[in-house]
Amino acid sequence: MERQAPAKLNLGLKILGRRPDGFHELESIFVPLQLADRLCMEVADRDNFSCSDPALPMDENNLVVKALRLWREESHGRGRPLCHQAVQLHLHKNIPAGAGLGGGSSDAAACLLLLEEHLGDGDPGFPLAELALKLGSDVPFFLQSDWCHVTGRGEILTPIEPLFQDAVVVLWPGLHVSTGWAYAELSRWLTKQGAYASFHGSHDFVNGHADPSTWPENDFETVVFAAHPQLREAKALLKRMGARFAAMSGSGSALFALFEDLQTARLVAQELQSRYPVVVSTLPLDTSPSGKAEKGEADAHYRGPCQPAS
């Protein structure tokens, strides 16, 4: 039993303000990628979690383990017959951790989906989305595979038509950017500038979806690039290499760039692999020739584990 846990990128990320609950209101387009982790599950005599990347936590600091606990607690409360079945979970990591690509959130969603598919009771009212939101603001997105216009704290999802069919190069420079730090710095900067973004809506957010030069930027680039100028340099490098659009994903530190075809993206990735720990050429989920993502379809070039440098 296994599931793919796809990465996502942010096509534009605008912060609209701070909410009374402490979260930030945002607006973005989430694009699922064929680059994916893989989560495998087997029934077992006792619970066990393992991962191909030994640097990742193996306790409840890993969202997969936390997802198992939340699903089991909710299932127990509903008297589901298989809620106490022990499982062996193994996570094969391809998505760099702490990079703004949603890897941990996607892994958690894959765990919920595996458990519900194989140990659930088929109840359509089981609150899978509510459990996902308890795990993280963007975990609900990974319960499905559509491109989405995203609002709220990241949990309000409006499926949209794909905006491009370009191949994608994802570049991770081996740098960890704390999400908490990034939000705090950006909030201070936006408050000082009086520059919180205004809500646009799913159509206007990308100005009719046509010209990449009019697409919104990622607000986090202002503060993250100031602290880590090598990211600005990497973005400029991707543009010099022919990308028709390049940006940072999430709060960083991964960057992505769009190229017209997969062959070009592969050549760019191969050229950059000696300079950065992780460089991946991949596609959005729905642009394979069959119209469906093929398992693990991504060309990845790694130097070292998919973990931030300490």
Backbone as a ProteinNet text record, in pm:
[ID]
protein_1_A
[PRIMARY]
MERQAPAKLNLGLKILGRRPDGFHELESIFVPLQLADRLCMEVADRDNFSCSDPALPMDENNLVVKALRLWREESHGRGRPLCHQAVQLHLHKNIPAGAGLGGGSSDAAACLLLLEEHLGDGDPGFPLAELALKLGSDVPFFLQSDWCHVTGRGEILTPIEPLFQDAVVVLWPGLHVSTGWAYAELSRWLTKQGAYASFHGSHDFVNGHADPSTWPENDFETVVFAAHPQLREAKALLKRMGARFAAMSGSGSALFALFEDLQTARLVAQELQSRYPVVVSTLPLDTSPSGKAEKGEADAHYRGPCQPAS
[TERTIARY]
85.5	0	89.3	70.3	152.9	77.9	124.2	71	185.6	171.1	261.3	218.7	315.7	291.4	357	280.9	342.4	387.1	489.1	529.3	431	436.8	359.9	451.4	415.1	480.8	375	418.6	330.2	350.1	245.9	247.6	190.4	279.8	237.6	201.3	237.9	200.8	191.7	69.1	46	-11.7	41.5	-5.2	-99.9	-224	-328.9	-343.1	-288.4	-298.6	-294.6	-286.7	-283.7	-424.4	-460.6	-594	-599	-720.5	-733.7	-681.5	-683.3	-635.5	-483.6	-416	-270.2	-214.3	-296.9	-253.6	-259.5	-200.2	-203.8	-300.1	-373.4	-459.7	-371	-387.8	-301.7	-382.1	-316.3	-374	-262.7	-289	-186.2	-250.9	-173.1	-209.3	-117.5	-174.7	-96.8	-95.7	23.2	41.6	103	32.4	90.9	188.9	297.4	403.4	412.9	472.5	500	615.2	700.8	800.7	726.2	759.9	681.5	764.3	728.7	771.5	682.9	720.1	639	623.3	498	469.4	411.9	475.8	432.4	378.6	275.7	213.7	188.2	216.7	183.8	122.5	29.1	-21.4	90.3	92.5	203.9	154.5	246.6	213	222.6	304.9	316.7	351	319.2	346.4	496.4	535.5	675.1	679.5	765.2	783.5	930.5	962.3	1099.9	1102.2	1220.9	1233.3	1368.4	1370.6	1495.3	1593.8	1545	1631.7	1643.1	1752.1	1765.2	1771.7	1790.4	1795.9	1657.8	1552.3	1417.8	1376.8	1291.7	1246.3	1159.4	1164.5	1087	973.5	957.4	850.5	741.1	661.1	549.7	592.8	721.5	769.2	763.6	741.5	716.2	565.7	514.9	370.4	305.9	381.2	324.6	283.3	370.1	340.9	223.4	221.8	111.6	-20.1	-15	-135.3	-192.7	-105.8	-151.2	-223.4	-167.5	-230.8	-366.9	-374.3	-501.6	-608.3	-570.9	-668.2	-717	-624.2	-661.7	-751.7	-722.1	-805.7	-947.1	-959.5	-1090.4	-1165	-1094.9	-1157.3	-1202.9	-1121.6	-1159	-1287.1	-1295.5	-1414.8	-1540.3	-1524	-1637.9	-1660	-1579.6	-1597.2	-1565.2	-1472.1	-1438.7	-1359.9	-1392.4	-1337.5	-1187	-1126	-983	-897.4	-954.7	-883.1	-755.1	-745.2	-625.8	-528.7	-553.8	-461.7	-323.7	-222.3	-86	-38.3	48.2	97.5	246.7	311.2	449.3	443.8	498	500.8	645.6	671	804.3	789.9	864.6	861	989.3	974.9	1089.8	1087.6	1188.1	1190.2	1258.5	1189.5	1246.8	1239.3	1142	1119.6	1208.1	1288.8	1371.2	1285.3	1330.1	1257.1	1283	1179.6	1194.5	1228.3	1172	1209.9	1097.7	976.5	863.8	790.3	814	751.3	640.5	612.7	500.8	523.9	648.7	675.4	617.4	640.3	589.2	437.5	375.5	229.1	173.3	237.7	193.3	209.7	318.1	338.6	226.3	188.6	81.1	-50.8	-81	-204.1	-203.6	-88.8	-78.5	-105.2	-58.5	-83.5	-232.6	-298.6	-443.5	-518.4	-481.2	-549.5	-525.9	-403.3	-373.6	-454	-455.2	-528.1	-676.7	-731.2	-874.9	-911	-825.6	-854.1	-849.4	-753.7	-730.9	-782.4	-799.7	-844.9	-972.7	-1021.6	-1145.8	-1267	-1385.3	-1508.4	-1597.4	-1541.3	-1618.6	-1716.7	-1709.6	-1801.8	-1768.7	-1857.4	-1827.4	-1825.9	-1878.4	-1879.8	-1758.4	-1663.1	-1543.3	-1467.8	-1430.1	-1377.1	-1229.6	-1197.5	-1057.9	-999.6	-1077.5	-1028	-1003.9	-1087	-1067.6	-940.1	-915.7	-790.6	-671.4	-683.5	-573.9	-542.3	-645.5	-623.1	-558	-587.3	-521.1	-370.8	-333.4	-192.1	-115.9	-185	-118.4	-209.9	-185	-275	-282.6	-174.4	-176.7	-195.9	-214.8	-236	-365.5	-477.7	-599.3	-579.4	-492.2	-467.9	-423.6	-341.7	-282.7	-377.2	-497.3	-597.1	-655.1	-629.3	-675.2	-557	-576.7	-462.5	-487.6	-587.3	-617	-527	-502.9	-451	-558.6	-517	-615.6	-575.8	-676.7	-663.8	-688.3	-593.2	-592.3	-606.3	-698	-718.8	-733.7	-779.7	-784.4	-643.8	-621.5	-485.2	-416.4	-484.9	-432.9	-526.3	-640.7	-731.8	-853.8	-875.8	-991.1	-943.9	-992.6	-940.3	-1046.2	-1011.3	-1099	-1025.4	-1066.4	-997.9	-1004.7	-895	-887.9	-829.2	-844.7	-781.3	-631.2	-549.2	-404.5	-370.3	-269.8	-231.5	-114.7	-42.6	69.9	95	168	211.2	363.2	429.5	574.7	635.9	756.4	837.6	890.6	919.2	958.9	1095	1183.6	1308.3	1293.5	1311.7	1310.4	1453.8	1495.3	1632.2	1626.9	1693	1703.3	1849.1	1882.6	2023.7	2081.3	2006.1	2059.1	2049.6	1961.4	1947.5	1812.1	1809.6	1684.2	1636.5	1510.5	1446.4	1331.4	1337	1231.2	1102.7	994.6	866.8	821.6	839.2	800.9	878.2	1009.9	1091.7	1045.9	1020.4	982.1	850.9	752.1	624.8	641.9	721.7	742.8	812.5	917.4	990.4	902.6	827.4	742.7	630.7	572.8	466.2	516.7	638.9	696.2	719.9	772.4	802.5	675.7	572.8	448.1	376.8	381.1	318.6	389.5	522.7	601.3	575.2	562.2	541.1	394.5	304.6	162.3	126.8	186.7	184.1	120.8	29.6	-40.9	-115.5	-115.9	-179.4	-330.6	-398.4	-543.7	-589.6	-706.1	-761.6	-800.1	-769.9	-800.3	-906.8	-905.3	-995.2	-923.8	-982.3	-912.7	-877.7	-960.8	-929.1	-828.5	-856.6	-772.4	-635.8	-621.6	-494.3	-380	-407.5	-303.7	-337.9	-417.9	-445.4	-489.1	-586.6	-636.9	-553.8	-447.3	-371	-279.6	-266.3	-200.6	-49.2	-8.6	129.8	204.4	306.3	378.3	439.8	470.7	530.7	433.4	304.1	204.3	164.5	218	180.4	234.3	163.2	207.3	334.4	410.3	532.4	503.9	604.1	596.9	641.9	551.4	584.8	705.6	726	835.8	972.8	979.2	1109.5	1175.9	1097.5	1154.4	1242.8	1189.8	1266.1	1363.6	1325.9	1414.9	1536.7	1517.2	1631.3	1723.7	1666.8	1750.7	1842.3	1789.7	1869.6	1962.5	1923.3	2000.4	2015.8	2104.6	2116.4	2153.3	2206.1	2238.8	2113.2	1997.6	1872.3	1832.3	1852.3	1826.6	1917.2	2042.6	2137.5	2095.2	2044.6	2001.8	1879.2	1788.3	1671.7	1715.1	1808.1	1857.1	1927.4	1999.1	2067.4	1966	1858.2	1754.9	1695.4	1676.1	1623	1724	1853	1955.4	1964.5	1926.6	1932.5	1807.2	1720.3	1607.9	1471.9	1461.3	1331	1237.2	1112.9	1016.4	945.9	966.7	917.9	999.5	1037	1110.3	1067.2	1060.9	1017	1057.4	1044.3	1061.6	927.2	928.5	805.9	788.5	667.4	639.8	729.5	773.6	865.8	1010.7	1032	1166.7	1217.5	1335.7	1426.1	1430	1341	1342.4	1294.7	1356.7	1316.8	1265.8	1179.9	1136.3	1139.8	1152.5	1158	1084.2	1017.8	939.8	1015.7	1021.6	1084.5	986	1002.2	901.3	885.3	990.8	979.1	1068.2	1040.1	1110.3	1255.9	1285.7	1425.2	1510.6	1460.8	1534.7	1551.4	1443.6	1450.8	1553.9	1559.6	1658	1800.5	1823.7	1957.8	1997.7	1902.9	1930.6	1962.1	1881	1903.5	2040.7	2076.7	2206.7	2321.2	2303.7	2409.1	2425.5	2315.6	2318.2	2348.6	2347.8	2354.9	2486.1	2592.4	2719.5	2726.7	2629.8	2633.9	2538.6	2435.5	2332.5	2302	2265.3	2242.4	2130.9	2022.5	1910	1863.9	1859.9	1802.9	1712.8	1588.9	1489.5	1425	1413.1	1329.6	1203.9	1088.9	963.1	853.3	728.6	613.2	501	406.9	284.4	212.7	130.4	70.3	-9.7	-75.2	-169.9	-118.3	13.6	63.5	145.3	134	196.8	117	176.1	104.1	-28.8	-38.6	-163.1	-265.7	-222.6	-311.4	-311.1	-231.9	-223.3	-76.7	-51.8	85.9	129.5	248.7	305.6	385.8	386.2	448.6	594.3	626.8	765.4	826.3	743.6	798.4	865.1	995	1074	1219.5	1297.2	1440.6	1508.1	1568.3	1626.4	1776.8	1847.5	1992.8	2028	2077.8	2101	2249.6	2292	2421.2	2393.9	2397.2	2369.6	2220.4	2181.6	2043.4	1957.5	1824.9	1730.4	1701.1	1804.3	1788.5	1859.5	1807.8	1876.6	2014.6	2104.6	2236	2221.1	2292	2280.5	2358.1
-118.6	0	123.8	210	330.1	444	564.2	683.8	778.4	848.8	958.5	1081.9	1158	1281.9	1395.3	1461.1	1557.5	1686.5	1746.4	1881.2	1981.6	2103.3	2212.9	2333.5	2421.4	2551	2659.4	2775.2	2892.2	2979.4	2994.9	3091.7	3221.6	3308.5	3427.8	3393.4	3478.7	3461	3600.2	3643.3	3777.5	3766.9	3846.1	3848.9	3968.5	3939	4041.2	4105.7	4043.4	4099.7	3990.9	4032.7	3939.3	3921.2	3796.3	3763.2	3767.1	3780.2	3779.2	3650.7	3538.4	3412	3397	3500.8	3497.1	3451.2	3385.5	3346.4	3466.5	3450.2	3555.6	3518.6	3617.9	3600	3606.8	3512	3509.8	3480.4	3500.2	3466.5	3412.7	3300	3236.6	3139.6	3093.1	2978.6	2864.1	2750.4	2631.8	2541.1	2501	2415.2	2283.2	2170.2	2040.7	1993.6	1931.7	1887.7	1735.9	1685.3	1542.4	1500.7	1592.7	1566.1	1526.5	1411.7	1361.3	1274.7	1277	1174.8	1051.7	942	820.9	764.3	744.6	689	548.5	450.2	310.7	268.2	185.4	139.4	-10.6	-79.9	-221.1	-242	-335.1	-370.5	-442.3	-424.7	-477	-513	-569.7	-604.3	-483.4	-387.5	-264.3	-150.8	-29.1	87.7	109.5	149.5	185.3	282.8	383.4	480.8	489.2	484.6	498.2	592.2	640.9	740	723.8	748.1	738.1	846.8	953.6	1062.5	1055.7	1004.4	986.7	1117.5	1229.2	1357.5	1406	1350.5	1392	1329.5	1398.5	1340.6	1218.2	1124	1000.8	995	1104.3	1108.8	1203.3	1257.7	1342.2	1477.5	1505.2	1622.9	1600.8	1476.3	1446.4	1439.7	1512.1	1522.6	1389.5	1297	1165	1094.7	1097.2	1033.7	1103.3	1235.2	1310.7	1282.6	1268.2	1237.1	1101.7	1003.4	871.9	883.4	958.5	972.1	1040.5	1150.3	1221.5	1134.8	1064	976.5	867.4	811.5	701.9	752.7	869.6	924.6	952.4	1013.8	1042.9	913.9	815.9	688.7	612.8	616.7	550.5	611.8	744.6	811.5	774.9	730	690.7	539.5	468.7	324.8	248.6	296	227	99.6	-10.7	-140.8	-155.9	-88.1	-105.9	9.3	88.8	210.6	181	63.9	32.5	-60	-84.7	-168.3	-102.6	-173.3	-119.8	-118.2	-23.7	-10.2	19.9	-24.1	12.4	116.2	233.6	340.3	369.3	377.2	415.2	529.3	634.8	753.7	763.8	762.6	784.6	930.6	1007.2	1151.4	1184.4	1263	1326	1477.9	1528	1672	1725.6	1827.7	1884.2	1933.3	1907.3	1949.1	2096.8	2165.1	2304.3	2396.2	2369.7	2444	2527.6	2521.8	2594.9	2518.5	2387.3	2304.1	2215.3	2227.9	2156.2	2009	1964.2	1821.7	1758.5	1819.2	1763.3	1760.5	1865.9	1871	1766	1748.3	1648.5	1507.6	1482.9	1352.8	1324	1424.9	1407.7	1376.5	1447.1	1421	1280	1236.7	1101.8	997.2	1023.2	931.5	923.5	1037.7	1038	961.2	983.7	917.7	767.8	725.8	581.4	514.1	576.5	519.9	510.6	615.8	617.2	516.9	504.5	413.4	267.6	233.3	92.6	50.2	144	108.2	180.6	269	338.8	250.3	305.8	228.2	281.4	369.2	419.5	528.9	581.2	686.9	816.8	867	991.6	1113.7	1099.2	1211.6	1218.4	1126.8	1131.3	1260.8	1336.7	1473.4	1477.3	1421	1415	1555.2	1645.5	1782.2	1855.1	1829.9	1894.2	1843.8	1714.5	1660.9	1720.5	1733.1	1789.4	1931.6	2011.9	2150.6	2158.8	2063.4	2061.4	2037.6	1967.1	1936.3	2053.3	2138.6	2253	2320.2	2448.9	2527.5	2477.1	2421.5	2377.6	2227	2153.2	2008.5	1976.2	2050.3	2018	2021.4	2108.7	2114.6	1980.9	1908.7	1784.9	1665.3	1685.3	1578.7	1562.3	1656.5	1650.5	1687.6	1692.1	1713.9	1823.5	1908.8	2017.3	2137.8	2214.7	2349.3	2427.1	2512.4	2584.7	2729.9	2816.4	2950.5	2937.7	2986.1	2958.9	3089.8	3089.7	3208	3162.5	3254.8	3227	3215	3122.1	3096	2993.3	2953.8	2854.4	2737.1	2740.9	2626.3	2643.2	2763.9	2787.1	2765.4	2659	2611.7	2622.8	2690	2699.8	2639.6	2521.6	2461.9	2553	2558.8	2640.1	2556.9	2606	2541.4	2568.4	2473.8	2496.7	2621.7	2693.5	2820.7	2805.9	2695.5	2674.9	2525.2	2488.1	2350.2	2341	2445.2	2448.7	2340.8	2301.3	2220.5	2311.3	2250.7	2326.1	2278.2	2371.8	2341.9	2393.3	2304.2	2340.4	2335.9	2442.4	2456.4	2481.7	2396	2416	2437.4	2553.1	2586.4	2530.6	2445.6	2389.2	2483	2580.6	2684.5	2671.1	2673.6	2667.9	2809	2837	2963.4	2930.4	2978.8	2954.3	3022.5	2945.9	3003.5	3108.9	3080.3	3177.9	3307.1	3295.7	3416.1	3493.1	3421.7	3488.1	3564.2	3503	3571.5	3693.7	3679.7	3792.4	3908	3878.1	3982.6	4049.9	3969.2	4026.1	4109.6	4062.7	4139.1	4274.6	4276.2	4403.9	4496.5	4439.5	4520.7	4576.4	4490.3	4534	4637.5	4619.8	4718	4852.6	4848.2	4971.4	5042.9	4965.2	5023.9	5056.7	5003.6	5016.2	4949.7	4831.5	4772.6	4634.7	4604.9	4476.6	4470.7	4352.4	4335.3	4339.4	4365.1	4363.9	4234	4185.2	4062.3	4084.2	3985.9	3997.6	3898.9	3775.6	3673.4	3585.1	3468.6	3365.7	3407.2	3491.4	3531.2	3645.9	3750.9	3870.5	3850.2	3748.6	3729.2	3709	3644.5	3625.2	3699.6	3804.2	3895.4	3823.8	3735.1	3666.2	3547.4	3515.6	3392.5	3392.8	3502.9	3496.4	3521.9	3635.7	3681.4	3664.6	3577.5	3556.9	3684.5	3781.5	3904.5	3983.1	3951.3	4020.5	3939.1	3818.9	3736.7	3797.8	3780.8	3840	3773.2	3848.9	3795.9	3738.4	3678.2	3623.8	3732.8	3777.2	3884	3849.6	3721.5	3682.6	3710.4	3723.6	3747.6	3874.5	3975.7	4102	4081.3	4011.8	3997.1	3879.8	3772.5	3655.7	3684.5	3751.5	3785.7	3886	3975.4	4072	4001.1	3895.8	3820.9	3720.8	3673.7	3569.7	3609	3703.3	3754.7	3649	3534.8	3429	3373.7	3388.3	3344.3	3437.7	3567.2	3662.2	3632.1	3598.6	3566.5	3439.2	3340.4	3215.6	3239.4	3324	3357.1	3426.2	3521.1	3590.8	3494.2	3396.9	3297.8	3216.3	3173.8	3096.7	3177.3	3305	3389.5	3403	3416.3	3426	3297.5	3187.3	3059.6	3032.8	3132.2	3121.9	3100.2	3102.8	3083.7	3197.4	3164.9	3270	3320.7	3251.5	3298.8	3228.2	3301.1	3242.3	3311	3234.7	3290.2	3195.2	3244.1	3160.1	3096.5	2975.7	2908.6	2918.5	2949.7	2961.1	3064	3034.2	3124	3085.1	2999.2	2963.3	2841	2798.8	2870.9	2817.9	2724.5	2671	2775.1	2772.7	2855.7	2765.5	2817.9	2741.5	2830.8	2768.3	2841.8	2761.3	2832.1	2768.7	2774.7	2658.5	2647.8	2584.1	2614.1	2577.6	2427	2349.9	2206	2133.5	2005.4	1926.9	1904.5	1893.6	1874.8	1992.8	2113.9	2232.7	2234.9	2202.5	2201.2	2100	1984.6	1884.4	1932.3	2000.6	2052.7	2157.7	2244.4	2346.7	2279.9	2179.8	2110.5	2042.8	1980.7	1913.2	2012.3	2130.4	2231.8	2286.7	2289.1	2350.3	2251.4	2121.6	2023.6	2028	2076.9	2083.6	2204.2	2296.9	2420.4	2420.5	2334.7	2337.1	2194.6	2177.3	2042	1964.8	2033.8	1966.4	2050	1988.2	2051	1946.6	1983.6	1889.1	1946.7	1865.2	1900.7	1815.2	1879.3	1808.3	1878.7	1836.1	1891.4	1912.8	2002.1	2006	1871.4	1842.3	1708.8	1667.6	1759.1	1717.8	1737.4	1745.6	1772.6	1657	1537.4	1421.3	1385.5	1314.4	1281.5	1212.1	1133.1	1063.1	1151.2	1271.5	1359.7	1331.6	1230.1	1195.7	1188.7	1219.3	1211.2	1066.2	1039.8	907.2	902.8	787.7	778.4	820.5	918.5	958.4	1020.6	1074.1	1126.9	1261.6	1258.2	1379.2	1339.7	1426.2	1403.1	1485.3	1418.5	1488.8	1466.6	1570.9	1563.8	1610.8	1519.6	1549.4	1541.2	1631.6	1619.7	1624.3	1509.8	1505	1488	1472.4	1449.2	1573.6	1552.2	1660.6	1735.5	1782.8	1850	1984.1	2082.9	2211	2195.7	2279.2	2282.7	2338.1	2280.4	2325.2	2452.8
0	0	0	-95.5	-100	-167.8	-140.5	-205.7	-237.8	-349.4	-380.1	-299.6	-255.1	-180.6	-258.6	-347.5	-439.4	-372.2	-428.9	-389.9	-450	-399.2	-459.5	-473	-564.4	-570.6	-560.6	-517	-507.6	-629.4	-708.1	-816.7	-760.7	-715.2	-643.6	-500.7	-407	-266.7	-204.7	-177.3	-124.1	17.2	107.1	245.4	260.2	302	306.7	443.9	546.6	680.8	785.8	911.4	1024	1077.8	1104.8	1153.4	1305.3	1362	1509	1572.7	1499	1555.9	1547.5	1497.9	1491.6	1358.7	1277.9	1144.4	1050.5	932.5	832	719.9	672.7	556.2	432.2	341.6	224.5	98.4	-13.9	-142.9	-231.5	-296.7	-377.6	-475.3	-570.3	-653.5	-613.5	-576.6	-544.6	-667.2	-708	-824.9	-779.4	-792.4	-755.9	-862.6	-817.3	-907.4	-910.8	-1017.5	-1026.4	-935.1	-897.3	-794.3	-666.8	-609.9	-497.5	-404.4	-275.5	-181.6	-202.4	-141.2	-148.6	-7.9	33.9	166.1	149.6	213.8	207.8	344.6	343.8	468.2	461.4	570.3	585.8	723.6	732.8	865	939.4	1070.8	1149.6	1289.4	1369	1507.4	1598.8	1559.5	1637.6	1542.9	1585	1501	1486.4	1366	1342	1225.3	1235.2	1128.7	1094.5	966	919.6	800.3	769.1	662.6	594.3	463.8	388.3	426.6	486.7	531.4	683.3	735.8	880.9	958.1	888.9	958.3	1000.8	943	979.4	1112.4	1189.9	1317.2	1293.7	1386.4	1375.3	1477.6	1556.4	1656.4	1608.3	1700.3	1660.1	1604.2	1605.1	1533	1382.8	1341.7	1201.5	1181.5	1083	1063.5	1025	969.6	937.9	1066.9	1166.3	1294.9	1362	1355.2	1415.2	1342.3	1210.8	1133.2	1174.4	1195.1	1240.1	1373.7	1466.7	1598.1	1587.7	1511.4	1500.2	1433.7	1326.9	1259.3	1354	1429.8	1520.2	1632.7	1689.2	1796.2	1745.8	1628.6	1572.9	1539.7	1485.1	1449.4	1573.3	1679.5	1804.9	1860.8	1857.2	1907.5	1831.3	1708.9	1626.2	1625.4	1702.2	1713.6	1587.1	1508.9	1384.5	1416.8	1348.8	1390.1	1373.4	1275.8	1250.2	1303.5	1392.7	1433.8	1512.2	1573.7	1653.2	1579.9	1451.1	1374	1366.9	1411.2	1404.7	1259.2	1228.5	1091.6	1091.7	985.7	954.2	843.1	867.5	768.8	730.1	600.4	553.2	453.1	477.7	392.4	311.4	178.8	91.4	47	89.7	64.9	-67.5	-147.5	-266.1	-257.6	-180.7	-168.2	-56.8	-82.3	25.3	141.3	263.1	382.5	410.6	460	499.2	384.7	266.1	146.4	87.3	146.6	90	-18.1	-26.8	-129.4	-73.9	55.4	114.8	138.9	141.7	153.6	279	394.6	519.5	523.3	473.8	469.6	375.2	261	165	221.7	294.4	357.6	457.5	535.8	633.7	565.3	456.6	383.2	324.4	271.9	217.4	325.8	446.8	558	588	597.7	622.6	513.9	388.6	277.3	277	306.4	313.5	423.9	540.6	653.5	623.6	566.9	539.2	430.1	330.1	220.4	263.9	350	381.4	519.2	612	746.1	786.8	701.2	730.2	708.1	736.6	720.7	609.3	524	411.6	446.8	568.6	610.5	538.6	450.2	378.5	468.6	589.3	682.7	772.6	754.1	838.4	810	914	896	856.6	742.8	701.6	683.1	622	599.5	731.1	830.6	961	1027	1017.5	1071.7	998.1	866.8	787.7	833.1	857.3	897.6	1035.2	1123.2	1253.2	1238.1	1132	1109.6	1049.2	972.4	909.7	809.9	785.5	701.5	558.6	506.1	366.5	350.7	461.2	449.5	373.8	396	319.3	168.2	117.7	-26.3	-80.5	-3.7	-53.3	-44.4	7.2	3	-136.7	-224.8	-362.9	-453.1	-582.6	-672	-774.7	-750.9	-844.6	-820.2	-926.5	-908.9	-832.8	-741.1	-660.1	-638.8	-642.6	-588.5	-438.6	-358.4	-214.7	-137.6	-41.7	43.1	188.1	274.5	417.3	470.8	562.1	611.1	523.8	413.8	321.7	305.5	375.4	376.9	286.4	233.6	146.1	2.5	-58.2	-185.9	-294.1	-403.7	-520.1	-639.7	-686.9	-802.3	-924.4	-998.2	-1119.1	-1232	-1354	-1468.4	-1464.7	-1510	-1514.4	-1595.2	-1547.9	-1609.8	-1705.9	-1698.5	-1789.9	-1801.6	-1906.2	-1926.7	-1933.7	-1887.8	-1892	-1803.4	-1839.4	-1749.1	-1638.3	-1523.9	-1405.4	-1357.9	-1331.7	-1261.2	-1118.8	-1024.1	-882.4	-831.6	-768	-718.2	-568.5	-492.9	-348.1	-311.2	-251.7	-227.9	-98.8	-28.5	94.9	212.7	203.4	305.6	373.4	506.6	580.6	612.9	579.7	616.3	710.7	832.8	929.8	885.3	876.3	837	936.6	1067	1169.6	1156.2	1133.5	1114.2	991.3	882	757.7	773	837.7	858.9	948.4	1055.2	1146.2	1076.1	999.4	927.6	822.2	749.8	645	705.1	814.9	880.3	926.8	983.9	1027.2	908.2	800	682.2	618.9	604.2	541.2	626.9	760	849.3	839.1	837	826.9	694.9	587.8	455.8	428.7	513.4	485.7	354.1	332	197.9	194	288.1	277.8	145.5	84.2	-46.1	-33.3	-145.1	-152.3	-217.3	-176	-232.1	-377.7	-462.7	-604.5	-652.2	-601.3	-653.3	-754.2	-781.2	-857.3	-999.1	-1063.7	-1201	-1203	-1130.1	-1136.4	-1072.7	-987.4	-918.5	-1016.1	-1127.6	-1228	-1357.1	-1344.9	-1456.3	-1583.9	-1569.4	-1686.9	-1729.4	-1652.8	-1671.4	-1793.8	-1866.5	-1997	-1991.3	-1944.9	-1958.7	-1826.1	-1819.9	-1694.4	-1636.7	-1721.8	-1670.7	-1583.4	-1591.7	-1508.9	-1386.4	-1372.5	-1257.4	-1128.4	-1017.6	-890.2	-839.4	-764.6	-706.2	-567.9	-511.2	-376.2	-279.1	-191.7	-97.1	-10.7	17	105.3	43.8	-87.4	-149.5	-95.6	-61.5	-14	107.4	209.6	333.6	327.5	258.8	254.3	167.4	54.2	-30.9	37.1	118.1	189.8	288.7	353	450.1	383.3	265	195.7	48.3	18.2	-118.5	-221.5	-176.7	-272.3	-339.3	-274.6	-336.5	-450.5	-431.5	-540.4	-659.3	-629	-735.8	-809.8	-736.5	-800.4	-889	-843.9	-925.4	-1053.8	-1043.9	-1162	-1256.7	-1200.5	-1282.7	-1363.3	-1299.8	-1370	-1485	-1464.3	-1571.9	-1685.2	-1651.7	-1756	-1836.9	-1775.9	-1845.1	-1928.5	-1937.9	-2029.5	-1968.1	-1835.9	-1772.1	-1810.5	-1842.5	-1873.6	-1748.6	-1636.5	-1506.6	-1400.5	-1295	-1183.8	-1055.7	-947	-819.4	-707.6	-585	-467.3	-434.7	-381.2	-340.6	-189.9	-146.2	-3.7	61.2	183.4	252.7	226.5	126.3	84.2	159.8	116.6	28.4	-114.6	-148.8	-284.7	-385.1	-502	-614.4	-725.4	-810.9	-926.7	-1049.3	-1165.3	-1291.4	-1397.2	-1487.8	-1593.4	-1725.1	-1792.6	-1923.5	-2020.4	-2148.5	-2246.4	-2264.3	-2242.7	-2262.7	-2162.7	-2144.5	-2044.3	-2081.6	-2210.2	-2250.7	-2207.6	-2227.7	-2185	-2034.8	-1963.8	-1817.6	-1768.2	-1832.9	-1793.2	-1815.7	-1926.4	-1954.5	-1851.6	-1815.8	-1714	-1580.2	-1542.6	-1415.9	-1413.3	-1523.5	-1529.4	-1517.1	-1575.1	-1568.2	-1427.7	-1351	-1218.1	-1106.2	-1137.4	-1029.7	-952.6	-1013.6	-942	-848.6	-860.7	-782.9	-664.7	-667.3	-563.5	-517.1	-390.1	-336.8	-405.2	-443.8	-508.7	-627.1	-743	-862.1	-928	-955.1	-1006.1	-1130.9	-1234.2	-1348.4	-1342	-1350.4	-1332	-1411	-1388.7	-1457.1	-1357.3	-1386.8	-1306.6	-1315.9	-1219.4	-1209.8	-1331.7	-1397.9	-1501.7	-1642.9	-1661.8	-1796.2	-1854.2	-1795.5	-1858.7	-1982.8	-2079	-2201.7	-2178.1	-2071.1	-2042.2	-1974.7	-1933.4	-1859.6	-1710.8	-1669	-1528.7	-1489	-1361.6	-1313.6	-1307.7	-1355.1	-1339.8	-1210.8	-1146.2	-1014.8	-1020.1	-934.3	-920.4	-1044.2	-1134.4	-1259.1	-1235.1	-1222.2	-1203.6	-1218.4	-1279.4	-1291.1	-1182.9	-1088.9	-975.9	-972.4	-937.7	-925.7	-785.4	-702.1	-561.1	-527.4	-442.6	-376.3	-225.4	-161.9	-18.1	7.7	136.9	173.9	149.3	146.7	122.9	251.6	315.8	444.2	441.4	515.5	524.4	585.3	540.9	605.2	745.9	840.1	978.9	1000.3
[MASK]
++++++++++++++++++++++++++++++++++++++++++++++++++++++++++++++++++++++++++++++++++++++++++++++++++++++++++++++++++++++++++++++++++++++++++++++++++++++++++++++++++++++++++++++++++++++++++++++++++++++++++++++++++++++++++++++++++++++++++++++++++++++++++++++++++++++++++++++++++++++++++++++++++++++++++++++++++++++

